[in-house]
């Protein structure tokens, strides 16, 4: 089984996902990210895990409010766009 895993932005946090998913030798994990620009690989995977990370920019769900409690200082819109695609 091939699983595409988006990167959290933190190598340490990402390793938690890898360890959790790697329950068998049959599982191959593909690092899937905007930085790797490998959207075309999704067609070769059996599953997709969207990992946690910085909040999605509010404009992607119809809001312009960015000053909510615990809002990030900056968003990663390239990641949002990649994962939406």
PDB file as gemmi writes it, atoms N, CA and C in Angstrom:
CRYST1    1.000    1.000    1.000  90.00  90.00  90.00 P 1                      
ATOM      1  N   UNK A   1       0.844  -1.176   0.000  1.00  0.00           N  
ATOM      2  CA  UNK A   1       0.000   0.000   0.000  1.00  0.00           C  
ATOM      3  C   UNK A   1       0.887   1.235   0.000  1.00  0.00           C  
ATOM      4  N   UNK A   2       0.525   2.213  -0.803  1.00  0.00           N  
ATOM      5  CA  UNK A   2       1.239   3.483  -0.882  1.00  0.00           C  
ATOM      6  C   UNK A   2       0.377   4.572  -0.259  1.00  0.00           C  
ATOM      7  N   UNK A   3       0.955   5.286   0.708  1.00  0.00           N  
ATOM      8  CA  UNK A   3       0.233   6.366   1.384  1.00  0.00           C  
ATOM      9  C   UNK A   3       0.970   7.679   1.164  1.00  0.00           C  
ATOM     10  N   UNK A   4       0.252   8.676   0.651  1.00  0.00           N  
ATOM     11  CA  UNK A   4       0.799  10.024   0.519  1.00  0.00           C  
ATOM     12  C   UNK A   4       0.570  10.749   1.843  1.00  0.00           C  
ATOM     13  N   UNK A   5       1.612  11.363   2.361  1.00  0.00           N  
ATOM     14  CA  UNK A   5       1.547  12.071   3.636  1.00  0.00           C  
ATOM     15  C   UNK A   5       2.047  13.487   3.443  1.00  0.00           C  
ATOM     16  N   UNK A   6       1.192  14.467   3.732  1.00  0.00           N  
ATOM     17  CA  UNK A   6       1.643  15.851   3.641  1.00  0.00           C  
ATOM     18  C   UNK A   6       2.566  16.153   4.821  1.00  0.00           C  
ATOM     19  N   UNK A   7       3.478  17.061   4.608  1.00  0.00           N  
ATOM     20  CA  UNK A   7       4.475  17.381   5.637  1.00  0.00           C  
ATOM     21  C   UNK A   7       3.941  18.451   6.568  1.00  0.00           C  
ATOM     22  N   UNK A   8       4.122  18.253   7.855  1.00  0.00           N  
ATOM     23  CA  UNK A   8       3.612  19.180   8.871  1.00  0.00           C  
ATOM     24  C   UNK A   8       4.377  20.498   8.907  1.00  0.00           C  
ATOM     25  N   UNK A   9       5.580  20.507   8.399  1.00  0.00           N  
ATOM     26  CA  UNK A   9       6.439  21.678   8.509  1.00  0.00           C  
ATOM     27  C   UNK A   9       7.488  21.487   9.586  1.00  0.00           C  
ATOM     28  N   UNK A  10       7.348  20.441  10.380  1.00  0.00           N  
ATOM     29  CA  UNK A  10       8.298  20.135  11.445  1.00  0.00           C  
ATOM     30  C   UNK A  10       8.770  18.687  11.281  1.00  0.00           C  
ATOM     31  N   UNK A  11      10.076  18.471  11.102  1.00  0.00           N  
ATOM     32  CA  UNK A  11      10.567  17.097  10.957  1.00  0.00           C  
ATOM     33  C   UNK A  11      10.183  16.198  12.132  1.00  0.00           C  
ATOM     34  N   UNK A  12      10.220  16.748  13.344  1.00  0.00           N  
ATOM     35  CA  UNK A  12       9.874  15.949  14.525  1.00  0.00           C  
ATOM     36  C   UNK A  12       8.410  15.510  14.479  1.00  0.00           C  
ATOM     37  N   UNK A  13       7.500  16.463  14.228  1.00  0.00           N  
ATOM     38  CA  UNK A  13       6.077  16.127  14.165  1.00  0.00           C  
ATOM     39  C   UNK A  13       5.792  15.190  12.995  1.00  0.00           C  
ATOM     40  N   UNK A  14       6.466  15.416  11.881  1.00  0.00           N  
ATOM     41  CA  UNK A  14       6.258  14.558  10.718  1.00  0.00           C  
ATOM     42  C   UNK A  14       6.644  13.112  11.028  1.00  0.00           C  
ATOM     43  N   UNK A  15       7.709  12.927  11.804  1.00  0.00           N  
ATOM     44  CA  UNK A  15       8.147  11.568  12.149  1.00  0.00           C  
ATOM     45  C   UNK A  15       7.093  10.831  12.974  1.00  0.00           C  
ATOM     46  N   UNK A  16       6.292  11.559  13.760  1.00  0.00           N  
ATOM     47  CA  UNK A  16       5.208  10.918  14.512  1.00  0.00           C  
ATOM     48  C   UNK A  16       4.192  10.295  13.553  1.00  0.00           C  
ATOM     49  N   UNK A  17       3.852  11.027  12.498  1.00  0.00           N  
ATOM     50  CA  UNK A  17       2.917  10.504  11.499  1.00  0.00           C  
ATOM     51  C   UNK A  17       3.506   9.277  10.799  1.00  0.00           C  
ATOM     52  N   UNK A  18       4.781   9.366  10.412  1.00  0.00           N  
ATOM     53  CA  UNK A  18       5.425   8.247   9.726  1.00  0.00           C  
ATOM     54  C   UNK A  18       5.413   7.008  10.609  1.00  0.00           C  
ATOM     55  N   UNK A  19       5.796   7.155  11.860  1.00  0.00           N  
ATOM     56  CA  UNK A  19       5.804   6.015  12.784  1.00  0.00           C  
ATOM     57  C   UNK A  19       4.412   5.441  12.986  1.00  0.00           C  
ATOM     58  N   UNK A  20       3.417   6.284  13.056  1.00  0.00           N  
ATOM     59  CA  UNK A  20       2.044   5.844  13.241  1.00  0.00           C  
ATOM     60  C   UNK A  20       1.548   5.070  12.015  1.00  0.00           C  
ATOM     61  N   UNK A  21       1.888   5.565  10.831  1.00  0.00           N  
ATOM     62  CA  UNK A  21       1.415   4.927   9.606  1.00  0.00           C  
ATOM     63  C   UNK A  21       2.162   3.643   9.265  1.00  0.00           C  
ATOM     64  N   UNK A  22       3.396   3.566   9.672  1.00  0.00           N  
ATOM     65  CA  UNK A  22       4.229   2.426   9.297  1.00  0.00           C  
ATOM     66  C   UNK A  22       3.969   1.260  10.259  1.00  0.00           C  
ATOM     67  N   UNK A  23       2.801   0.652  10.121  1.00  0.00           N  
ATOM     68  CA  UNK A  23       2.425  -0.472  10.978  1.00  0.00           C  
ATOM     69  C   UNK A  23       2.773  -1.812  10.351  1.00  0.00           C  
ATOM     70  N   UNK A  24       3.243  -1.776   9.110  1.00  0.00           N  
ATOM     71  CA  UNK A  24       3.540  -3.009   8.386  1.00  0.00           C  
ATOM     72  C   UNK A  24       4.623  -2.731   7.351  1.00  0.00           C  
ATOM     73  N   UNK A  25       5.333  -3.763   6.956  1.00  0.00           N  
ATOM     74  CA  UNK A  25       6.371  -3.605   5.935  1.00  0.00           C  
ATOM     75  C   UNK A  25       5.779  -3.350   4.556  1.00  0.00           C  
ATOM     76  N   UNK A  26       4.475  -3.604   4.395  1.00  0.00           N  
ATOM     77  CA  UNK A  26       3.811  -3.432   3.097  1.00  0.00           C  
ATOM     78  C   UNK A  26       3.503  -1.971   2.785  1.00  0.00           C  
ATOM     79  N   UNK A  27       3.712  -1.076   3.739  1.00  0.00           N  
ATOM     80  CA  UNK A  27       3.316   0.320   3.567  1.00  0.00           C  
ATOM     81  C   UNK A  27       4.504   1.166   3.117  1.00  0.00           C  
ATOM     82  N   UNK A  28       4.285   1.874   2.018  1.00  0.00           N  
ATOM     83  CA  UNK A  28       5.275   2.824   1.512  1.00  0.00           C  
ATOM     84  C   UNK A  28       4.688   4.215   1.709  1.00  0.00           C  
ATOM     85  N   UNK A  29       5.459   5.096   2.336  1.00  0.00           N  
ATOM     86  CA  UNK A  29       4.980   6.448   2.606  1.00  0.00           C  
ATOM     87  C   UNK A  29       5.667   7.414   1.645  1.00  0.00           C  
ATOM     88  N   UNK A  30       4.851   8.161   0.931  1.00  0.00           N  
ATOM     89  CA  UNK A  30       5.341   9.160  -0.012  1.00  0.00           C  
ATOM     90  C   UNK A  30       5.187  10.529   0.645  1.00  0.00           C  
ATOM     91  N   UNK A  31       6.285  11.256   0.776  1.00  0.00           N  
ATOM     92  CA  UNK A  31       6.213  12.615   1.304  1.00  0.00           C  
ATOM     93  C   UNK A  31       5.606  13.492   0.213  1.00  0.00           C  
ATOM     94  N   UNK A  32       4.517  14.128   0.532  1.00  0.00           N  
ATOM     95  CA  UNK A  32       3.690  14.833  -0.430  1.00  0.00           C  
ATOM     96  C   UNK A  32       3.627  16.290   0.001  1.00  0.00           C  
ATOM     97  N   UNK A  33       4.153  17.219  -0.818  1.00  0.00           N  
ATOM     98  CA  UNK A  33       4.185  18.605  -0.363  1.00  0.00           C  
ATOM     99  C   UNK A  33       4.260  19.601  -1.509  1.00  0.00           C  
ATOM    100  N   UNK A  34       3.886  20.824  -1.189  1.00  0.00           N  
ATOM    101  CA  UNK A  34       3.993  21.920  -2.148  1.00  0.00           C  
ATOM    102  C   UNK A  34       5.461  22.165  -2.495  1.00  0.00           C  
ATOM    103  N   UNK A  35       6.352  22.023  -1.513  1.00  0.00           N  
ATOM    104  CA  UNK A  35       7.778  22.241  -1.765  1.00  0.00           C  
ATOM    105  C   UNK A  35       8.338  21.207  -2.738  1.00  0.00           C  
ATOM    106  N   UNK A  36       7.858  19.963  -2.636  1.00  0.00           N  
ATOM    107  CA  UNK A  36       8.305  18.905  -3.549  1.00  0.00           C  
ATOM    108  C   UNK A  36       7.580  18.990  -4.892  1.00  0.00           C  
ATOM    109  N   UNK A  37       6.484  19.732  -4.927  1.00  0.00           N  
ATOM    110  CA  UNK A  37       5.695  19.922  -6.142  1.00  0.00           C  
ATOM    111  C   UNK A  37       5.389  18.586  -6.824  1.00  0.00           C  
ATOM    112  N   UNK A  38       4.894  17.620  -6.042  1.00  0.00           N  
ATOM    113  CA  UNK A  38       4.670  16.270  -6.565  1.00  0.00           C  
ATOM    114  C   UNK A  38       3.195  15.883  -6.571  1.00  0.00           C  
ATOM    115  N   UNK A  39       2.341  16.826  -6.921  1.00  0.00           N  
ATOM    116  CA  UNK A  39       0.905  16.589  -6.971  1.00  0.00           C  
ATOM    117  C   UNK A  39       0.554  15.412  -7.876  1.00  0.00           C  
ATOM    118  N   UNK A  40       1.316  15.216  -8.942  1.00  0.00           N  
ATOM    119  CA  UNK A  40       1.023  14.134  -9.889  1.00  0.00           C  
ATOM    120  C   UNK A  40       1.173  12.739  -9.279  1.00  0.00           C  
ATOM    121  N   UNK A  41       1.876  12.617  -8.167  1.00  0.00           N  
ATOM    122  CA  UNK A  41       2.071  11.312  -7.535  1.00  0.00           C  
ATOM    123  C   UNK A  41       0.827  10.793  -6.815  1.00  0.00           C  
ATOM    124  N   UNK A  42      -0.158  11.655  -6.575  1.00  0.00           N  
ATOM    125  CA  UNK A  42      -1.338  11.232  -5.831  1.00  0.00           C  
ATOM    126  C   UNK A  42      -2.085  10.108  -6.555  1.00  0.00           C  
ATOM    127  N   UNK A  43      -2.026  10.090  -7.855  1.00  0.00           N  
ATOM    128  CA  UNK A  43      -2.697   9.056  -8.623  1.00  0.00           C  
ATOM    129  C   UNK A  43      -2.113   7.669  -8.434  1.00  0.00           C  
ATOM    130  N   UNK A  44      -0.907   7.591  -7.869  1.00  0.00           N  
ATOM    131  CA  UNK A  44      -0.241   6.316  -7.643  1.00  0.00           C  
ATOM    132  C   UNK A  44      -0.359   5.856  -6.188  1.00  0.00           C  
ATOM    133  N   UNK A  45      -1.136   6.584  -5.397  1.00  0.00           N  
ATOM    134  CA  UNK A  45      -1.265   6.265  -3.977  1.00  0.00           C  
ATOM    135  C   UNK A  45      -2.647   5.677  -3.679  1.00  0.00           C  
ATOM    136  N   UNK A  46      -2.679   4.877  -2.629  1.00  0.00           N  
ATOM    137  CA  UNK A  46      -3.928   4.261  -2.187  1.00  0.00           C  
ATOM    138  C   UNK A  46      -4.657   5.105  -1.149  1.00  0.00           C  
ATOM    139  N   UNK A  47      -3.929   6.011  -0.516  1.00  0.00           N  
ATOM    140  CA  UNK A  47      -4.523   6.832   0.542  1.00  0.00           C  
ATOM    141  C   UNK A  47      -3.764   8.147   0.650  1.00  0.00           C  
ATOM    142  N   UNK A  48      -4.412   9.116   1.258  1.00  0.00           N  
ATOM    143  CA  UNK A  48      -3.812  10.428   1.495  1.00  0.00           C  
ATOM    144  C   UNK A  48      -4.078  10.821   2.940  1.00  0.00           C  
ATOM    145  N   UNK A  49      -3.020  11.202   3.657  1.00  0.00           N  
ATOM    146  CA  UNK A  49      -3.155  11.709   5.021  1.00  0.00           C  
ATOM    147  C   UNK A  49      -2.729  13.172   4.998  1.00  0.00           C  
ATOM    148  N   UNK A  50      -3.672  14.053   5.331  1.00  0.00           N  
ATOM    149  CA  UNK A  50      -3.381  15.482   5.435  1.00  0.00           C  
ATOM    150  C   UNK A  50      -2.997  15.751   6.882  1.00  0.00           C  
ATOM    151  N   UNK A  51      -1.731  15.990   7.102  1.00  0.00           N  
ATOM    152  CA  UNK A  51      -1.232  16.188   8.465  1.00  0.00           C  
ATOM    153  C   UNK A  51      -1.626  17.567   8.988  1.00  0.00           C  
ATOM    154  N   UNK A  52      -1.459  17.732  10.262  1.00  0.00           N  
ATOM    155  CA  UNK A  52      -1.733  19.021  10.881  1.00  0.00           C  
ATOM    156  C   UNK A  52      -0.650  20.027  10.555  1.00  0.00           C  
ATOM    157  N   UNK A  53      -0.838  21.207  10.994  1.00  0.00           N  
ATOM    158  CA  UNK A  53       0.138  22.265  10.753  1.00  0.00           C  
ATOM    159  C   UNK A  53      -0.497  23.605  11.042  1.00  0.00           C  
ATOM    160  N   UNK A  54      -0.004  24.613  10.375  1.00  0.00           N  
ATOM    161  CA  UNK A  54      -0.543  25.963  10.528  1.00  0.00           C  
ATOM    162  C   UNK A  54      -1.957  26.000   9.952  1.00  0.00           C  
ATOM    163  N   UNK A  55      -2.801  26.832  10.528  1.00  0.00           N  
ATOM    164  CA  UNK A  55      -4.187  26.953  10.066  1.00  0.00           C  
ATOM    165  C   UNK A  55      -4.263  27.281   8.581  1.00  0.00           C  
ATOM    166  N   UNK A  56      -5.343  26.825   7.968  1.00  0.00           N  
ATOM    167  CA  UNK A  56      -5.645  27.189   6.587  1.00  0.00           C  
ATOM    168  C   UNK A  56      -6.017  28.662   6.570  1.00  0.00           C  
ATOM    169  N   UNK A  57      -5.585  29.385   5.534  1.00  0.00           N  
ATOM    170  CA  UNK A  57      -5.938  30.798   5.444  1.00  0.00           C  
ATOM    171  C   UNK A  57      -7.459  30.915   5.352  1.00  0.00           C  
ATOM    172  N   UNK A  58      -8.065  31.810   6.140  1.00  0.00           N  
ATOM    173  CA  UNK A  58      -9.522  31.939   6.163  1.00  0.00           C  
ATOM    174  C   UNK A  58     -10.162  32.213   4.800  1.00  0.00           C  
ATOM    175  N   UNK A  59      -9.446  32.814   3.874  1.00  0.00           N  
ATOM    176  CA  UNK A  59     -10.044  33.105   2.570  1.00  0.00           C  
ATOM    177  C   UNK A  59     -10.456  31.827   1.839  1.00  0.00           C  
ATOM    178  N   UNK A  60      -9.839  30.686   2.192  1.00  0.00           N  
ATOM    179  CA  UNK A  60     -10.177  29.429   1.525  1.00  0.00           C  
ATOM    180  C   UNK A  60     -11.486  28.836   2.027  1.00  0.00           C  
ATOM    181  N   UNK A  61     -12.013  29.388   3.105  1.00  0.00           N  
ATOM    182  CA  UNK A  61     -13.337  28.952   3.550  1.00  0.00           C  
ATOM    183  C   UNK A  61     -14.285  30.145   3.680  1.00  0.00           C  
ATOM    184  N   UNK A  62     -14.034  31.161   2.853  1.00  0.00           N  
ATOM    185  CA  UNK A  62     -14.980  32.268   2.710  1.00  0.00           C  
ATOM    186  C   UNK A  62     -14.953  33.333   3.772  1.00  0.00           C  
ATOM    187  N   UNK A  63     -13.835  33.492   4.466  1.00  0.00           N  
ATOM    188  CA  UNK A  63     -13.748  34.513   5.506  1.00  0.00           C  
ATOM    189  C   UNK A  63     -12.554  35.419   5.230  1.00  0.00           C  
ATOM    190  N   UNK A  64     -12.643  36.643   5.714  1.00  0.00           N  
ATOM    191  CA  UNK A  64     -11.490  37.540   5.615  1.00  0.00           C  
ATOM    192  C   UNK A  64     -10.935  37.875   6.994  1.00  0.00           C  
ATOM    193  N   UNK A  65     -11.442  37.189   8.004  1.00  0.00           N  
ATOM    194  CA  UNK A  65     -11.018  37.447   9.387  1.00  0.00           C  
ATOM    195  C   UNK A  65      -9.738  36.652   9.694  1.00  0.00           C  
ATOM    196  N   UNK A  66      -8.656  37.356   9.935  1.00  0.00           N  
ATOM    197  CA  UNK A  66      -7.386  36.703  10.253  1.00  0.00           C  
ATOM    198  C   UNK A  66      -6.897  37.048  11.655  1.00  0.00           C  
ATOM    199  N   UNK A  67      -7.713  37.771  12.407  1.00  0.00           N  
ATOM    200  CA  UNK A  67      -7.301  38.185  13.754  1.00  0.00           C  
ATOM    201  C   UNK A  67      -8.056  37.447  14.851  1.00  0.00           C  
ATOM    202  N   UNK A  68      -8.331  36.177  14.624  1.00  0.00           N  
ATOM    203  CA  UNK A  68      -9.040  35.367  15.614  1.00  0.00           C  
ATOM    204  C   UNK A  68      -8.060  34.877  16.692  1.00  0.00           C  
ATOM    205  N   UNK A  69      -8.563  34.410  17.841  1.00  0.00           N  
ATOM    206  CA  UNK A  69      -7.679  33.934  18.913  1.00  0.00           C  
ATOM    207  C   UNK A  69      -6.769  32.797  18.433  1.00  0.00           C  
ATOM    208  N   UNK A  70      -5.511  32.881  18.745  1.00  0.00           N  
ATOM    209  CA  UNK A  70      -4.483  31.885  18.412  1.00  0.00           C  
ATOM    210  C   UNK A  70      -4.215  31.784  16.910  1.00  0.00           C  
ATOM    211  N   UNK A  71      -4.539  32.816  16.165  1.00  0.00           N  
ATOM    212  CA  UNK A  71      -4.262  32.825  14.724  1.00  0.00           C  
ATOM    213  C   UNK A  71      -2.748  32.817  14.510  1.00  0.00           C  
ATOM    214  N   UNK A  72      -2.280  32.160  13.462  1.00  0.00           N  
ATOM    215  CA  UNK A  72      -0.841  32.183  13.195  1.00  0.00           C  
ATOM    216  C   UNK A  72      -0.399  33.576  12.747  1.00  0.00           C  
ATOM    217  N   UNK A  73       0.866  33.870  12.938  1.00  0.00           N  
ATOM    218  CA  UNK A  73       1.382  35.164  12.497  1.00  0.00           C  
ATOM    219  C   UNK A  73       1.463  35.225  10.981  1.00  0.00           C  
ATOM    220  N   UNK A  74       1.661  34.081  10.358  1.00  0.00           N  
ATOM    221  CA  UNK A  74       1.625  34.014   8.897  1.00  0.00           C  
ATOM    222  C   UNK A  74       1.053  32.661   8.484  1.00  0.00           C  
ATOM    223  N   UNK A  75       0.468  32.628   7.312  1.00  0.00           N  
ATOM    224  CA  UNK A  75      -0.135  31.409   6.785  1.00  0.00           C  
ATOM    225  C   UNK A  75       0.775  30.828   5.710  1.00  0.00           C  
ATOM    226  N   UNK A  76       0.553  29.589   5.373  1.00  0.00           N  
ATOM    227  CA  UNK A  76       1.312  28.937   4.299  1.00  0.00           C  
ATOM    228  C   UNK A  76       0.351  28.670   3.147  1.00  0.00           C  
ATOM    229  N   UNK A  77       0.049  29.730   2.418  1.00  0.00           N  
ATOM    230  CA  UNK A  77      -0.946  29.634   1.360  1.00  0.00           C  
ATOM    231  C   UNK A  77      -0.518  28.698   0.239  1.00  0.00           C  
ATOM    232  N   UNK A  78       0.782  28.577  -0.012  1.00  0.00           N  
ATOM    233  CA  UNK A  78       1.225  27.632  -1.046  1.00  0.00           C  
ATOM    234  C   UNK A  78       0.876  26.196  -0.641  1.00  0.00           C  
ATOM    235  N   UNK A  79       0.960  25.912   0.644  1.00  0.00           N  
ATOM    236  CA  UNK A  79       0.550  24.586   1.121  1.00  0.00           C  
ATOM    237  C   UNK A  79      -0.963  24.426   0.995  1.00  0.00           C  
ATOM    238  N   UNK A  80      -1.725  25.460   1.389  1.00  0.00           N  
ATOM    239  CA  UNK A  80      -3.185  25.399   1.272  1.00  0.00           C  
ATOM    240  C   UNK A  80      -3.593  25.109  -0.166  1.00  0.00           C  
ATOM    241  N   UNK A  81      -3.023  25.846  -1.111  1.00  0.00           N  
ATOM    242  CA  UNK A  81      -3.364  25.679  -2.528  1.00  0.00           C  
ATOM    243  C   UNK A  81      -2.992  24.293  -3.027  1.00  0.00           C  
ATOM    244  N   UNK A  82      -1.829  23.804  -2.623  1.00  0.00           N  
ATOM    245  CA  UNK A  82      -1.388  22.467  -3.030  1.00  0.00           C  
ATOM    246  C   UNK A  82      -2.343  21.397  -2.505  1.00  0.00           C  
ATOM    247  N   UNK A  83      -2.693  21.466  -1.231  1.00  0.00           N  
ATOM    248  CA  UNK A  83      -3.554  20.460  -0.640  1.00  0.00           C  
ATOM    249  C   UNK A  83      -4.990  20.546  -1.154  1.00  0.00           C  
ATOM    250  N   UNK A  84      -5.453  21.729  -1.468  1.00  0.00           N  
ATOM    251  CA  UNK A  84      -6.779  21.861  -2.060  1.00  0.00           C  
ATOM    252  C   UNK A  84      -6.800  21.208  -3.440  1.00  0.00           C  
ATOM    253  N   UNK A  85      -5.733  21.418  -4.210  1.00  0.00           N  
ATOM    254  CA  UNK A  85      -5.636  20.804  -5.549  1.00  0.00           C  
ATOM    255  C   UNK A  85      -5.637  19.303  -5.444  1.00  0.00           C  
TER     256      UNK A  85                                                      
END                                                                             
